[in-house]
Amino acid sequence: MTGDRREQKWVGVSLSVATYVAALAAALAAGWAASGIDAGPVVHALVVVAVADLAATAVVFAASVLADNSSVYDPYWSLQPAAIAGYYIWLATSASSLDLRGALVTALVVLYCVRLTSNFYRDWPGLTKEDFRYVGFRRRFGRLYWPVSFFGIHLFPTVMVYLGCLPLYAAIAAPVAPFGWLDVVAAVVTLGAVLLAFAADEQLRRFRRDQRNAGLPIEDGLWSRSRHPNYLGEVSTWWGLYLFALAAGWEWWWTGLGATAITLLFVFVSVPMMERRALATRLGYAEYMAGTSRLLPLGSRRGSCEESSASAAGLER
């Protein structure tokens, strides 16, 4: 990395860190103001978190506008769960109810946040780069870009992660069932999901470092079994957290709303958007799509696809 690039990255990261410190301060102030509402413990906690989330999102949006770069928001997705878990830890310790499940869930959430946040900052060169999806929104919406950015790039993901974190209250702060076998399953699923996403991201990073792979799709390792193993790890993480809520008590079944919403978001929005871009920029991606499962590692179908193509070619001859 050249001196100019290092300086650009340092400026971008410094602004990002300052933004999130300010966002945390705004969240704490807004959460404290909302803590006086008269409601049951579950509603009270969820309202406090929602108000704090909105305040923090507003601060990050303001920083995005000032920097003219909506990618300032990108780390929010991974930092938000840690902040929410921290609030529930505070509730549990205040009530002397923190148990093994709560401690384990918090540790896994922190691991998830460290993994995803570090993955962003390792590759982000600073304010000189904005996510290609946001650049597309700029071209499409013109002067309406910033309202679209607020609702679509900032607020909507905040709501998605808020819903995804619903199980955290049950797993950390609620008086619940003792630690059991379903907690073990939940821990295995969540940890496995985080490690899967980490391994997929590292394989992709190594692939991109080789200049010979420019313009080609990655087809090795985990990517030979799934076209989006990193997304599979992301989605599975939220289902793992939901299992912790079920382990806390089946009355928390409704907290699966978040995992469901996030799964639908990735399957019907994120994956199609990434694949449209890959089809336009990656040589041979259509063949890769035809021979490899979208998310679940169902195995490569490329051998059978090639055989079918060869048979068809033989018939044509």
N, C-alpha and C positions, 0 to 999 in steps of 0.2 A: 504494500500500500504506500503510495507516494505521500509526500508531506502535505500537499494540498488536500488529498483525500482524507488523510488522518485528521486534518484540521476541520474539514467539513463534517466528518463523522462526530468529532468531539463537540462541535457546536450543536449538531442535531441531538445528540444524546444528552448534553447539558440542558437544552431547552426541554427535552422530554422529561428528564428527571425533575426539573423545576415545576413543570406542568403537573406532574402526578403528586408531588408534595403539596402543591396548592389545591389540587383536587381532593386529596385526603383531608386537608384542613377544612375545606368546604363541606365535605361529607360529614365530618365529625360535628361541625356546627349545625348543619341541617338536621342530622340525626338527633342531636341533643334537643333542638327545638321541637322535634316531632315526638320526643319521648314522653311528653305530657298528655298524649291522647288517652282517653278513657276507653279501653278495650281489653278483651281477653289476652292472655300471654302470647298466643300464636299470632293473632291479628296485629297486636301491638308490635311484635318483633318484625313482622313482614312489612308493616307500614313504615317503621323507622328505617329499615334497609332500603325500601323503595324511595323514600324521600332523600336519603343520603346518596343513593345511586343517581338520582336525577340532578342533584346539586353538583356532584363530581363530573357527570357527563357534560353539564353546562360549562364548567370550567375548562374541560378538555376541548370542547367545541370552540370556545373563545380562543384558545391557543392555536387550534387548527386554522381558524380564520386569520389570526395575526401572522402565522407562519405561511399562510396560503398553501397548506399541505394537510390533507385529511388523514394521512398516514400517522400523524401525531396521535390519533386515536387508537391505532392498531394494538398497542400493548394493553389497552383497557380490558380486552377480552380475557387476558390471562391474569391480570392483577385483581380484577373485581372479585373472583371467588376467594382469594386469600383475605381480602378486606372483610367480606361477609363472614367467612369462617372465624376471623378474629373477633368480630362482634359477638358471635354466638359463643365463642370460648369465654368472652368476658361475662356473658349472661350465665353460663354454666358455673364458672368459678365463683361468681357472686352468690349463687345459690348453693354452692358446695355440691354440685351434681355432675361435675366433669368425670367421666368414666373412661374405660379402655376404648370403647367404640368412638367416643368423641375425640380422644387423643389420636387414635389411628386415622380417623377420617381427616383430621386437621393436617396430620403429617403427609398424607397422600395428596391433599389439595395443595399444600405448599410445594411438594415435589412436582405436581402438574404445572403449577405457576412458574417455578424456576425453569422447568424444561421449555415451556412455550415462550416465556419472556426472553430467555437467553437465545433461543432460536431466532427470534425477531431481531434482537440487537446485534447478533453476530453477522447477519447478512445485510442489515440496513445501513446504507452508506451515509445517511443523514437526510437533510431537507432537500437535497438535490433529486431525490427519488420519491415518487408517489405511486402507490399501488395502481397497476394498469387498469383495474376496474374503476377506480376513482377518476382516472384520466379519461376513460370512456364516458363517465357521467358528465364530466366537464364539457366534452364535445357535444354530447347529446342535449344537455339542458341549458347550456349557455349561462345567461344571467340568473337563472333559477338554480344554479348549481349549489349554492350554499344552503338554501332551504332544503333541497334534496339531500345534501350531505348531512344536515342535522337530523332529519327524520330517518333517512335510509342507512347512512354510514355510522352515525353516532348513536341515536336513540334506539333504533331497532335492535342492534346487537346487544345493547345494554339490557333491554327487555328480555332478549333470548337467554342471556347468561343469568339474569335475575331468576327466571323461571327454572333454569337448569340447576340453580343453587337451592331451590325449595327443599330438597331432601336434607340439606345441611342443618336446618333447624331441628328436625326430628332426630338426626344422628348425633348432634352435639349438645343441644340446649334443652330438649324435652325430657321429662321424666318417662323413661321407656323400659322395655324388656331388657333382661340381662344379655350380656355378650353370648352369642351362640354360633351355630354352624353356618347360618346365612351370612353372618359377619365375615367369616373366613372366605366364603365364596365371593362376597363383595370386595374384599381386600385383594383377592387373586385377580378378579376381573379388572379392578381399577388400576392396580399396579401393572398388570400385563398390558393394559391399554396405554398407559403412559410410556412404558418401555417400547411398545410397538411403534408408537408415534416417534419416539426418539430415534429408534433404529432406522425407520423409514426416512426421516429427515437427514440423518447422517449419510445414508446411502445416496440420497439425492444430492447432497452437498458434494460428496466425493465425485459423483458422476459429472456434475457441472464444472468442477475444477479442471477437468481434462478437456482441453480445447478441441480435441478430436470428436467430442460428443456434441459440439455446438449444432443446434438445429435438429437433434435426434431425440426420440423419447427414451427414457430409461426403461430397460426391460430385464434388469438383473435383480437378484436378491428378492426381497419382499415384493418388489414391483413386477416380478414375473408371475406372481400369484394374484395380485390385485392392482388395478390401475391407480388406486388412491389409498394405499395402506396407512398413510399419515392421517387421512380423514377417518378411516376406520378406527384408528386409535383414539382420535378426538371424540367421535361419537360414542365409542364404547366406554370412555371415561365417565360420561354423564350417566350411562346406564349402571355403571358400577356404583356411583354415588346413590342412585335410586335404590339399589339393592340394600344399601346401608339403612335407608329409611324404612324399607320393608322389614329389615331385621329388627328395627326399633319398635315396630308394631304395624300390623296390616291396616290399621286405620289411617296410615299415611300413604295409602295407595295413590291418592290424588296428586302427590308430589311428582309423579311420573310425567306430568304434563310438560315439564321442561325438557326432559330427555326426548320425549316424543317430538316436541316442536323443533329441537335442534337437529334431530335425525331428519325430519322433513326438510329443514332448511338446507342441509348438506346434500341430500339426495335430489331435491328438485330445483335448487338454486345454485349452490356453490359448485357441485360437480359438473352440471351442464355448462356453467359459465367457463370453468377451467378447460373443459374438453373442447368447447368451441374455439377457444384461443389456441389450444394445442393442435387442433386440426388445421388451423391457419398458419401455424408457425413451426410445427414439428414434422419432419419428413417421415413418412411411414406410420403416422399415428393412427390412421384409419385401420390399417392391418393390425396394429397393436390392440386397438379397441375390439376388433373382431375376435381376437384370440385370447383376451384376458378379461377376467371378471371385473366388474366395476368396483365393488367394495369388498365383499366377502371373499376370502382366499379359497376359491373353489378349484384352483388349479388352472394351468395354462391350456387353452384350446387351440394354440397355434399349430400344433402338429396336425390335428384333425382338419383345421382350416386349410393348411397347405396341401394336405392330401386331397381334400375336396376340390381345391383349385386345380390341382394337377389332373384329377379325374375329368373335371370339366374341360380343361384344355385338351385332354386326349380325345374327348368326344367331339370337340370342335374340329380337331385335325382329321 
